[in-house]
Amino acid sequence: TRSCVLTENCFVPISEIIAVEETELNKKQRNIGRWQKMAKLHAFTVYYVKKARNHRWRCSDVTFWCVDEHLCNQWMQALKELLEMQKSRPKQLLVYINPYGGKRQGKRIYEQKVAPLFSLASISTDVVITEHANHAKDNLFEVNIYKYDGVVCVGGDGMFSEVMHGLIGRLQKDSGIDQNNPKASLVQCNIRIGIIPAGSTDCICYSTVGISDPVTSALHIIVGDCQPLDVSSVHHNNTFLKYSVSLLGYGFYGDILKDSEKKRWMGPMRYDYSGFKTFLSHHYYEGTIAYQPAKHTHGSPRDKESCRTGCYICKKSEKQLAEQSKEHGLKHEEGEEEWKVIKGKFLAINAVNMSCACPRSPKGLSPAAHLADGSADLILVRKCSRFDFLRYLVRHTNQDDQFDFPFVDVYRVKCFQFTSKLSEDNESNVMDIGKKRFGQFCRDHPACCCNIVNSTWNCDGETLDSSAIEVRVHCQLMKLFARGIEENCKDEAAHSQSSIEQLL
């Protein structure tokens, strides 16, 4: 006879087992069927990842029991040894919680939904409740970050940005890298960041996992997932301003942010209000953009090849970029490659390192943007009628090609520079490039009647003071506790009787 009974026929890889624990059977369990006459039963429970619809993960469990205590202990020991071999799993984490973000639920979400799972998986944590802006960033320059297997931020995109700036900045400082040099080759950050979504906007979590759900994100951290991520550095006149991983937006998205900052008392609703107000104002801005095409990439913004778990485009592009750097060196390569220059009047200038998908826009601003291919998608929305601009915005909510408009251009780039017509820095590098090298101008330039004000750059939900910027993409500069968006998640959920392979 079998020494273990399994109530469900299930299979799950070892990599998705969370924990194995000895279990005390209650009276009801001991009196089941054929075990009624047995004097004593021994049991253990296996906790594992159960995949549900829409990329949602949950912690499920199955209990095995038998009369042989030695055999029961053997099984537990064998499973625990297999879990110990999962070297990518974190054992010690540094956790930052923003108690003020979103609906002020960060602390409650962590304590009720996340901490019990970390405890179950035997992960030790040092928790810091942030008390003011940049608390986490400043703290990361002081603590011994090298004793941790990762850093977890509980909050929204703003909290993630703070932790990212702290980690990357600390590593550059420790390595003697000058962040103010826009052409500096930055040191890769191998300390992974985990995101527990609890903010007003959780775009980064949604674009890298497929859902903004605290339990799902906690389970990705526990199993030790790793997703490389491109990071863009933003400079002005050889002065470092910010890092960006999702959206750099000038014009429409910059104006929304600038207006919404004055209405924080409205909570998340302020984005809807400011968005509608900005759309009605229909401001456009005149400026000059110079960019270098990302020739190393194996995709294009309109090829409909979405970035998914194990993305082959990201892997090929990384390899190609590494080969180019090895052969030519960064400075030589940039000096030789051609700059493209465009002048015009724009309603929006957007540069995205990822799709920027969210529940309202499931495909995002650039559906085929990749997380780790060393490039950004530069989207230029030229001056057009209010009705045409509305048609463009509506495309973000459906399956249609949102770049299929005569007033929209999109380019895959590795770096770009922008100067507004009214920028104080009229002698910036981008103007020099335009004067010396190229004359590719848009059809409505140099007609005047432009707005007499500058817009604001929206850098991952934070404003930048300067409108004239230089942006460079750093391939896979950092890593997340994520695995990208998995394919066929709905199909997997249809067979959700998934679990542990029959042990006997």
C-alpha positions in Angstrom: 0.0 0.0 0.0 1.0 3.6 -0.5 2.4 5.4 2.6 0.9 8.8 1.5 -2.5 9.8 0.3 -2.9 12.8 -2.0 -6.4 14.2 -2.4 -5.7 16.0 -5.6 -3.6 15.0 -8.6 -1.2 17.9 -8.9 2.2 19.1 -10.3 4.3 22.2 -9.4 8.0 22.8 -10.0 10.3 22.9 -7.0 11.1 26.5 -7.9 7.5 27.4 -7.0 7.3 25.6 -3.7 7.3 28.2 -0.9 7.9 26.1 2.2 7.6 22.6 3.8 6.4 22.2 7.4 5.6 19.4 9.7 1.8 19.3 10.4 -0.3 18.2 13.3 -3.4 16.4 12.1 -6.6 17.2 13.8 -9.2 14.6 14.9 -11.3 15.0 11.8 -8.3 14.4 9.5 -7.2 11.3 11.5 -10.6 9.7 11.2 -10.7 9.8 7.3 -11.6 6.5 5.6 -8.9 3.9 5.7 -6.8 5.7 8.3 -9.5 5.3 11.0 -7.9 2.2 12.5 -4.4 3.5 12.5 -3.0 4.4 15.9 -1.0 7.6 14.9 -0.4 9.5 11.6 2.5 11.7 10.7 2.1 14.5 8.2 3.7 17.4 6.5 2.3 20.3 4.5 3.8 21.8 1.3 3.0 25.4 0.6 3.2 26.3 -3.1 2.3 29.0 -5.7 -1.1 28.5 -7.3 -1.6 30.6 -10.4 -4.9 32.2 -11.0 -6.4 34.4 -13.7 -4.8 37.6 -15.0 -1.3 36.8 -13.7 -2.5 36.6 -10.1 -0.6 34.2 -7.7 -1.8 32.8 -4.5 -0.3 30.6 -1.7 -2.0 27.2 -1.6 -1.1 24.0 0.3 -1.4 20.3 0.2 -0.9 17.9 3.2 0.7 14.4 3.0 0.4 11.9 5.8 1.5 8.4 6.6 2.0 6.0 9.6 5.8 5.8 9.2 7.4 8.7 11.0 10.8 8.0 9.6 9.5 8.0 6.0 7.6 11.3 6.7 10.8 12.9 8.0 12.7 11.6 5.0 10.3 13.3 2.6 10.4 16.6 4.5 14.2 16.6 4.6 14.4 15.8 0.9 12.1 18.6 0.0 13.9 21.1 2.3 17.2 20.2 0.7 15.8 20.8 -2.7 14.6 24.3 -1.6 18.0 25.0 -0.1 19.4 24.4 -3.6 17.3 27.3 -5.0 20.2 29.8 -4.6 18.3 32.7 -6.2 15.9 32.9 -3.2 16.4 35.7 -0.7 17.1 35.0 2.9 17.5 38.5 4.3 15.7 41.6 3.0 15.7 45.3 3.7 12.1 46.6 3.6 11.0 50.2 3.2 7.3 51.1 3.9 5.8 54.3 2.8 2.9 54.8 5.3 1.6 57.9 3.4 1.3 56.8 -0.2 -1.9 56.0 -2.1 -4.7 55.4 0.4 -2.2 55.2 3.3 -2.5 51.4 3.5 1.1 50.5 3.0 1.8 49.4 6.6 -1.4 47.4 6.9 -0.8 45.7 3.5 2.7 44.6 4.5 1.8 43.4 8.0 -1.4 41.5 7.0 -0.6 40.2 3.5 3.2 40.2 3.0 5.0 39.6 6.4 3.2 36.3 7.1 4.4 34.9 3.7 8.0 36.1 4.3 7.8 34.4 7.7 6.5 31.2 6.2 9.4 31.2 3.7 11.9 31.8 6.5 12.9 35.2 5.2 14.3 37.6 7.8 13.6 41.3 7.3 14.8 44.6 8.6 11.8 47.0 8.2 12.1 50.8 8.0 8.9 53.0 8.1 9.8 56.1 6.1 9.0 59.4 7.8 9.7 61.9 5.1 10.6 62.3 1.4 13.9 60.7 0.4 14.1 58.9 3.8 14.7 55.5 2.0 17.2 57.1 -0.5 19.3 58.7 2.2 19.2 55.6 4.4 20.5 53.4 1.5 23.7 55.6 1.5 24.3 54.7 5.2 23.3 51.1 5.7 25.4 48.0 4.8 23.4 47.1 1.7 25.8 44.2 0.9 24.4 42.0 3.7 21.0 41.9 2.1 19.8 39.7 -0.8 17.4 42.5 -1.9 15.5 45.6 -1.0 11.7 45.7 -0.9 9.7 48.9 -1.2 6.0 49.0 -0.1 4.3 51.9 -1.8 3.7 53.3 -5.3 6.0 54.2 -8.2 7.4 57.2 -6.2 8.6 54.9 -3.5 10.2 52.6 -6.0 11.9 55.5 -7.6 13.3 56.6 -4.3 14.7 53.1 -3.5 16.1 52.8 -7.1 17.9 56.2 -6.8 19.3 55.2 -3.5 20.6 51.8 -4.6 22.1 52.9 -7.9 23.6 56.1 -6.4 25.2 54.1 -3.6 26.8 51.6 -5.9 28.2 54.4 -8.2 29.6 56.2 -5.1 31.2 53.0 -3.8 32.7 52.4 -7.3 34.0 55.9 -7.8 31.6 56.7 -10.7 30.7 60.3 -11.3 26.9 60.3 -12.0 27.2 63.9 -13.3 29.0 62.6 -16.4 26.3 61.7 -18.9 28.6 59.4 -20.8 29.8 57.5 -17.7 29.5 53.7 -17.9 27.5 53.0 -14.8 28.1 50.0 -12.5 25.3 47.4 -12.7 23.1 47.0 -9.6 22.8 43.3 -8.8 20.9 43.8 -5.6 17.3 43.1 -6.6 14.4 45.4 -5.8 11.0 44.0 -4.9 7.8 46.1 -5.3 4.8 45.6 -3.0 2.2 47.8 -4.7 0.4 50.1 -2.3 0.4 53.5 -4.0 -1.7 55.8 -6.2 0.1 54.5 -9.3 1.7 51.1 -9.6 2.7 51.2 -13.3 6.1 49.6 -12.9 4.7 46.6 -11.0 1.9 46.2 -13.5 4.3 46.3 -16.5 6.8 43.8 -15.0 4.4 41.3 -13.3 1.1 41.8 -15.2 -0.9 42.8 -12.1 -0.7 45.2 -9.2 -1.4 42.7 -6.3 0.6 42.6 -3.0 0.4 38.9 -2.5 1.5 38.1 -6.1 4.5 40.4 -5.8 5.4 38.9 -2.4 5.4 35.4 -3.9 7.6 36.6 -6.8 10.1 37.8 -4.2 9.9 34.6 -2.2 10.7 32.3 -5.2 13.6 34.5 -6.1 12.5 35.7 -9.6 14.9 38.0 -11.4 14.0 40.5 -14.2 16.7 42.8 -15.6 15.5 46.3 -16.2 16.9 49.1 -18.4 17.4 52.5 -16.7 17.6 55.9 -18.4 19.8 58.6 -16.9 18.7 62.2 -17.3 21.2 65.1 -17.3 21.2 68.8 -17.9 24.5 70.6 -18.7 26.6 67.8 -17.3 24.5 67.7 -14.1 22.7 64.6 -13.1 18.9 65.1 -12.6 17.1 61.7 -12.3 16.9 58.1 -13.3 13.8 56.8 -15.2 12.5 53.3 -15.8 9.1 54.0 -17.2 7.9 57.4 -18.6 9.7 60.6 -19.5 6.9 62.8 -20.7 7.0 66.4 -21.9 3.9 68.4 -23.0 0.6 66.5 -22.2 1.9 64.2 -19.5 4.2 66.8 -18.0 1.3 69.3 -17.8 -0.9 66.7 -16.1 1.7 66.1 -13.4 2.4 69.8 -12.9 -1.3 70.5 -12.4 -2.0 67.4 -10.3 0.8 68.3 -7.8 -1.3 71.3 -6.8 -4.3 69.0 -6.0 -2.8 66.3 -3.8 -5.7 66.8 -1.4 -7.9 65.1 -4.1 -6.0 61.8 -3.8 -5.8 59.5 -6.9 -8.7 61.4 -8.5 -6.5 64.3 -9.1 -5.0 62.6 -12.2 -8.4 62.3 -13.8 -9.2 65.9 -13.1 -5.9 67.2 -14.3 -5.9 65.0 -17.4 -9.3 66.3 -18.5 -8.2 69.9 -17.8 -5.0 69.5 -19.7 -6.8 67.9 -22.7 -9.1 70.8 -22.9 -6.2 73.3 -22.8 -4.6 71.6 -25.8 -1.2 73.2 -25.3 1.6 72.5 -27.8 5.3 73.2 -27.4 8.0 73.9 -29.9 11.4 72.4 -29.6 14.3 70.3 -31.1 15.0 66.6 -30.6 18.2 64.8 -31.5 18.5 61.1 -31.1 20.7 58.1 -31.9 18.8 55.1 -33.2 19.1 51.8 -31.3 20.6 49.8 -34.1 21.6 47.0 -31.7 18.0 46.0 -31.0 16.2 43.1 -32.8 12.7 44.6 -32.7 10.9 47.8 -33.5 8.2 49.8 -31.7 5.5 48.7 -34.2 6.3 45.0 -34.6 3.7 43.9 -32.0 6.3 41.6 -30.3 5.4 42.2 -26.6 8.0 41.7 -24.0 7.3 38.5 -22.1 9.0 36.1 -19.6 12.4 35.0 -21.1 12.1 37.6 -23.9 14.4 36.6 -26.8 14.6 40.2 -28.1 16.0 41.4 -24.8 18.5 38.6 -24.7 19.6 39.1 -28.3 19.8 42.9 -27.9 21.9 42.6 -24.8 24.3 40.3 -26.5 24.5 42.6 -29.6 25.1 45.7 -27.4 27.8 43.9 -25.4 29.6 42.9 -28.7 29.4 46.5 -30.0 30.8 47.9 -26.8 33.6 45.3 -26.7 34.6 46.1 -30.3 34.4 49.9 -30.3 34.1 51.2 -26.8 31.2 53.5 -25.7 32.7 56.8 -26.6 34.0 55.8 -30.0 30.7 54.2 -30.9 28.7 57.3 -30.0 31.0 59.6 -31.8 30.7 57.6 -35.1 27.0 57.0 -35.1 24.6 59.4 -36.8 22.4 61.7 -34.9 18.9 62.4 -36.2 17.4 65.8 -35.6 13.7 66.8 -35.6 12.3 70.3 -35.0 8.6 70.9 -34.5 5.5 71.7 -32.5 4.5 68.9 -30.2 1.5 68.1 -28.0 3.4 65.4 -26.3 7.0 64.0 -26.3 7.2 60.6 -24.5 10.1 58.3 -24.0 9.3 54.9 -22.4 11.6 52.1 -21.2 8.7 49.8 -20.8 5.1 49.5 -22.1 3.8 51.6 -19.2 0.7 49.4 -19.1 -1.9 49.9 -16.4 -5.4 48.7 -15.8 -6.9 51.6 -17.8 -4.4 51.1 -20.6 -3.6 47.3 -20.7 -1.3 47.7 -23.7 0.4 50.9 -22.4 1.9 53.8 -24.2 4.2 51.6 -26.3 2.9 48.0 -26.4 6.1 46.5 -28.0 8.6 48.3 -25.7 11.0 45.9 -24.0 12.2 45.8 -20.4 15.8 44.9 -20.9 16.9 45.5 -24.6 19.0 48.7 -23.9 16.6 51.0 -25.7 13.7 53.4 -25.2 10.8 54.1 -27.5 10.6 57.8 -28.3 7.0 58.9 -29.2 6.4 62.3 -30.8 2.9 63.6 -31.1 2.8 66.6 -33.3 0.4 69.5 -33.2 -3.0 68.3 -34.4 -6.7 69.0 -33.8 -8.2 68.3 -30.4 -10.4 65.6 -32.0 -7.4 63.9 -33.5 -5.5 64.0 -30.2 -8.5 62.4 -28.5 -8.5 59.6 -31.1 -4.9 59.0 -30.3 -5.5 58.9 -26.5 -8.5 56.5 -27.0 -6.2 54.1 -28.8 -4.4 53.5 -25.5 -7.5 51.7 -24.2 -8.1 49.3 -27.1 -6.2 46.9 -29.4 -5.7 49.3 -32.3 -2.3 50.5 -33.5 -1.9 53.7 -31.5 1.0 54.9 -33.8 -1.1 54.7 -37.0 -1.7 58.4 -37.3 0.1 60.9 -39.6 0.9 63.2 -36.6 2.5 60.4 -34.5 6.1 59.2 -35.0 7.9 56.6 -32.9 11.6 55.7 -32.8 13.6 53.1 -30.9 16.6 55.0 -29.5 19.5 54.5 -27.2 19.9 58.2 -26.3 18.3 61.5 -27.1 18.5 65.2 -26.3 15.7 67.8 -26.2 15.7 71.6 -26.0 12.6 73.7 -26.0 12.6 76.8 -28.2 12.3 79.1 -25.2 14.8 77.2 -23.1 17.3 79.5 -21.4 20.1 77.2 -22.7 19.9 78.2 -26.4 23.5 77.1 -26.9 22.9 73.5 -25.8 24.6 70.5 -27.4 21.4 69.5 -29.2 21.3 72.8 -31.1 25.0 72.4 -32.1 24.3 69.0 -33.4 21.4 70.3 -35.4 23.4 73.2 -36.9 26.5 71.2 -37.7 25.2 67.8 -38.8 21.6 67.7 -39.9 18.6 69.5 -41.4 15.7 67.1 -40.9 12.9 69.5 -39.9 9.1 68.9 -39.5 6.8 70.3 -42.1 5.3 73.1 -40.0 8.6 74.7 -38.8 9.5 77.5 -38.6 6.0 79.0 -38.4 5.5 80.9 -35.2 2.3 81.4 -33.1 3.7 78.9 -30.5 2.9 78.9 -26.8 5.0 81.3 -24.8 5.7 78.9 -22.0 7.7 75.7 -21.5 6.1 72.5 -20.4 7.5 70.3 -17.6 9.2 66.9 -17.9 7.3 64.1 -16.1 10.0 61.7 -14.9 8.3 58.6 -13.5 5.8 60.8 -11.8 8.2 63.4 -10.6 8.8 66.9 -12.2 12.1 68.0 -13.6 13.1 71.6 -13.3 14.9 71.8 -16.6 13.2 71.4 -20.0 16.5 71.0 -21.8 17.7 67.4 -21.1 20.0 64.7 -22.3 18.8 61.1 -21.8 20.8 57.9 -22.1 19.6 54.3 -21.8 21.7 51.9 -19.6 21.1 48.3 -20.6 19.9 46.1 -17.7 21.4 48.5 -15.1 19.2 47.0 -12.3 17.2 43.9 -11.5 13.7 43.3 -10.0 12.2 40.4 -8.1 9.9 39.7 -11.1 9.9 37.4 -14.1 8.2 39.7 -16.7 4.7 39.0 -17.8 4.0 35.3 -18.4 2.3 34.0 -21.5 -1.0 32.1 -21.5 -1.7 32.9 -17.8 -5.5 32.5 -18.4 -4.9 29.1 -20.0 -2.9 28.0 -17.0 -5.7 29.2 -14.7 -8.2 27.0 -16.5 -6.1 24.0 -15.3 -5.7 25.5 -11.8 -5.6 22.1 -10.2 -1.9 22.6 -10.5 0.4 21.6 -7.6 3.0 19.3 -6.5 4.1 16.3 -8.6 3.0 13.1 -7.2 5.7 12.2 -4.7 5.1 8.5 -4.9 
